[in-house]
Amino acid sequence: MFEDESLDSVTVGSEWRSSQQATLQARSCQTEAVHISDAGLQTWFAASTFTQTEPQEPTADLNLQQHPDEPDPPGLLDFLQRTEDLIIRELVINSRSHAFDGYQADWDNHSQRISCLHRLQNLSAQEKNLHVSSVSWNCTGSVLVCAYGRTNDGDWTNEKSCVCLWNLDRRNLNPKQADLVLDVPTTVTSVCCHPNHPALIAGGLYNGEVVVWDTSRTQDPVLAQTGLCAEGHREPVFQVSWVPLQRRGEFGLVSSSSGGGVLLWRVGSDRTGLVLDSGYAFIQQQIPNSGRTSMKVQGSSTVGVTTLALSPWDPDTFLVGSEGGLLLRCSFSSQTPAAVPTEDRTVGLKAPAVFSFRPSSGPVHSIHCSPFHRNLFVSAGTEGLVHVHSLLQADPVLSVRVSDSYLFQAQWSPSRPLVFAATTGHGPVHIFDLARPSLRAAATIEDSEADCATTCLAFNHHNPWLLAAGRSDGSVGVWRLSSDLVDLGPTEMAQLEQIANQVSE
């Protein structure tokens, strides 16, 4: 009745699925990359400020803030109205007045104006009764160079001497023991430190030699010397100075002697000797007469040069003073032959004098050119006067009585145009300020421990507060000046120009 039967399978496909597959498409989507950066900010500095008023106690007689509507005292308004015109007139007159131009109040205690910092001594030189003949600061302003000789002995001597150096910046400075001692076979008359090299020192000797020491050489500090050559000096060298040569950066040496000559030296190629570059002689017949400076000439005797100064403004100009009181302006470029025998010289001597100032009544010991005015210089000698000269006229524009005794040296201040100092034969060092109405000394330096002549001085150009002064007892005082002698005044340059423009009567 029932039986198995196999039937064929029937498959019905889905039309929806096939229709959907035909319309499907693949798509993709992604956002752009996100850029991330970090930045920081910090202030450069922080500052805090605060202010606070001090408590003010109320006063019974003046309390305007508490009673702003309180009427003025009776009669005050009437008084102000009556005096208004008078007060305004006086204020206008004061504004136009020049009565106090250049006046500076001096609040310092004059007894404490100048103080002694050091008193340097060389015991061996003092045992020989040697004088301090010259002092000089090196180019750094820290080392003081002191030369020892004699200032009152005109006889020839072969006595040994020395040059001492003290470094004042050293912490363990010993004022009775120099940091370096240069032994010299004869007395030293002059020293001068190199303007650029702190280790180079030039010296003039009593026997006529000129020496250059190099303190950086421990074995033999003598770098170069003239020796007793035929072309050199035959009399004591009173002064040596460094002078720039034509080649930039090179320096030569100018030396003056009582034998009547000024010689210009340069270091030789072998750097062991000084070679004569040019020479100048002063003969009375070749000295120019300038107006009232006429002088009697007898024979053709030479003029003994006692001092020399180089102009810081004109490299061709130098000044000399003589034993007979002559004061001459000279030129390095002079081509006039000097009327002296050649004496087998390889370098001919020239006559450099181009102008003669009014002579002094005695030897001229010192000349110094002003570092602030190209035409002014000071001279000093046995007259006891310091003369302020102008290169444009024969007579001095100003003369200052310093002492009844003779003067050894006069020098301008490196920081104050109207200040100069002078050393005296009886001891004190007088400092003058031409800005003051009186020509009396503005300050006087006296060493209570020594009653002797002050033979030399030197301002410190790097530290104008310091002044060194050498004495005939062999000691050297280093003094600190007061501010009124160092600080430049507001009208000082104008006053200096007025002095330079004065015409002698």
Buried (B, 14 or more C-beta within 10 A) or exposed (E): EEEEEEEEEEEEEEEEEEEEEEEEEEEEEEEEEEEEEEEEEEEEEEEEEEEEEEEEEEEEEEEEEEEEEEEEEEEEEEEEEEEEEEEEEEEEEEEEEEEEEBEEEEEEEEEEBBEBBBBBBBEBBBEBEBBBBBBBBBBEBBBBBBBBBBBEEEEEBEBBBBBBBBBBEEEEBEBEEBBBBBEBEBBBBBBBBBBEBBBBBBBBBBBBBBBBBBBEEEEEBEBBBBEEBEBBBEBBBBBBBBBBEEEEEEBBBBBBBBBBBBBBBBBEEEEEBBBBBBBBBBBBEBBEEBEEBEEEEEEEEBBBBBBBBBBEEEBEBBBBBBBBBBBBBBBBEBEEEBBBEEEEEEBEBBBBBBBBBBBBEBBBBBBBBBBBBBBBBBBBBBBBBBBBBBBEBBBBBBBBEBBEBBBBBBBBBBBBBBBBBBBBBEBBBBBBBBBEEEBEBBBBBEBEEBEBBBBBBBBBBEBBBBBBBBBBBBBBBBBBBBEBBBEBBEEBBEBBBEBBEEEBE
